[in-house]
Amino acid sequence: MNITTLARRNLKRKSARTWLLLAIVAVVSCTLFSATLFLKSINNALRLGTYRLGADILVVPHEAEGVAREALLSGHPTQFVMDRAVLDQVRAVDGVKAVTPQLFIQPTSFTCCFNVDVFLVAFDPDTDFTVRPWLKKHLGRPLALWEVITGREIPVVPGNEIPFFGSGFRVAGTMERTGMDFFDRAAFMSMESAYRMAEASKGAAVKPLEIGRDKISTVLVQINDDMTPDRVAIRIEHDVPGVKAIASDTVISTVRHQLGGLIRAIFVISAVLWGIVLLIMGFAFSMIVNERRREIGLLRAMGAARGQLTRVILTEAGLLSTAGGAAGVVLGYSILLSFKGLMLHHLRLPYLFPETQDLVLLTAGALVIALATGLLSALLPAWSAVRSEPYEAIRSSE
Amino acid sequence: MMKKALAGTLGAMLVMAVALCGSKVAAAGELKGTAYIAGHGGHLAVVDLSTLREPTEDSDRIVITEAGSEMEGKIAGMDFEKSKAGGGSHGSALVGSKLVVGLLNGKVVIYDLESKKKSEAMDVGKKFCDVIVGPDGLLYMEDMADGNVYVWDSKTLKTVDKMPVGAALCGIAWTKNKEKAYISDMPLGLVYVIDWKTKQKIATISDPAMTFIHQITMAPDGEHLWVTAPNEYGPQGPGKPNLGPRNQKPQIVVIDTKTDKVVEKIVLPDEVNLHDVEFSPDGKTALLPARTYGNDSILALMDVETRKVTKEVSLCLACHKKEGVEVTMDNKSPLLCGIVVDWKK
């Protein structure tokens, strides 16, 4: 019989206590794991989303700052316009490397047959740096007139036709999930398609789209390498009247700032819980060791080495805490999957599960912490148990 | 007979000496103008330079905001105790008949000296030390929290630019030919030299006499920079900001802008922890708003030629006593900062 088998049998002997301790470790592991995974997923989506946007700064009409930020974060469809002349004005600002316009259009809800609010985003194929890299990689050709690229949340497949404002659009491709509804619930079309759709809507749509060719919604800006987005944003706001320049990294930092309190609270709660678990398990193992003093004494009298007995107790603690940790990870993952929608609905934040590699690391981290907790809590009782002389240990429990 | 003659001569010499010393003080009394000195209490002390009467009346102060401590929140990435978020004034510039006041919460308020009305606080930076009118008419505001110089247009009320320079900036000054600008970094005790054409940092001036520095002013000759080095804090070790125990007296460090070398150190009395310098139009007198770190802040007048402080005017005590103001922040010491003077011609 090896040490692991002996430890497993010992745990089975007091199954109620074993399950209780396992549940305690599972609860703490679940809290730590799910909170970390949740925050990491939000961060992941923000990172990927802003990378996909490809812009350092978004220039919008001054009065549209709030809805623009909201659209970027929650993907809520919106519509606002400004003069196309802003594009050249922004291009002339010192520190600006490249500019491209976009047009945001909010179609009627539940267009056609899918129960999703679609956000229409029109881009300039000649200067775009949001959709064009994707097109180059996945479609291998520019987007044609009356074609759209859709986000992953829109239930369509390439080749489908979907109507907007009375005009039919062919789905040329669907983008991979980003976790940001701005992309996942969007349909990207060329500026020319959008303007033609607006012109055609006067005779084809119930509610015509009133957008002239001299209008755009936003100017996306890439900046020179020796500049910072907030500095160029200041210059844009000074040089171009009536606009607000939103540095994309401030969108991320704003969200992080909003989540700061939550992160701190989770950290404090986790630390307190971990401390409590350490004490409970330490106390439990002290009891376990006290109960088995006679048994330990007999084993020592039969020639068992101190190290072997210490390993038995520590293996019990390790098995218990690792199993608890694993249960906590599974539980945390299940809770996140079940309530993710509800939480995000209230928080209105982007969300994307991390890559498999990160998930593995996160899971391993949770298990290591659980194992360390178990070993740490059993270390002192184990040491005190094997320290006593065999005869003394046998007599102490009589 | 000899004794009498000697006594007479000595007496005459003594009278002459007293008269001479008196003339130095009287020279300060010949100043014509109104000084506005910004304070952490959120108001500016107003001093008539022709009388040098200490402020006591309502008309002797301009209330801008509620109080705000200097050592609160984040300065150059370092966390300080949070006491208030109200602001407190710290530096101001005169633009026509308007005072543009920079606050400790990074906002800017414009006070009209004629109508006695103030604007709403406008968001500009994070934590301002000084506001200076630049050679282009724009306002240059040095930020102690993020180390940027914010460039602000008082006509359009818009930020024009922000220049990343150092850690916790406090003052800016230009050479007469406008080729170079100098910017002080408070807790690092450094003065950065900026090529004003390219806006690039071309040198950094350090000196053991500058451990904790504040605002800076170019002397009337346009070639010598006066750096206020009250040195409230001392070195903490290599690579760390100078926030260790104080290790030297307050002083003015003079830099020759031709060589960018320290050429003089004017050691000041212990109670003259100066924060700014303003020269009279004739260049004979230097006005030094200073902190005593006791129950008052003062305006010290220095004879530029002799480098001696000739007079000290209390700026806070009488007014606070009269109004029943109890200072609770900044170790219960009323702190004044930047000075701007409306010189009457």
Boltz contact constraints between the chains, C-beta under 6 A:
constraints:
  - contact:
      token1: [A, 231]
      token2: [B, 162]
      max_distance: 6.0
  - contact:
      token1: [A, 234]
      token2: [B, 159]
      max_distance: 6.0
  - contact:
      token1: [A, 234]
      token2: [B, 162]
      max_distance: 6.0
  - contact:
      token1: [A, 235]
      token2: [B, 161]
      max_distance: 6.0
  - contact:
      token1: [A, 238]
      token2: [B, 158]
      max_distance: 6.0
  - contact:
      token1: [A, 238]
      token2: [B, 160]
      max_distance: 6.0
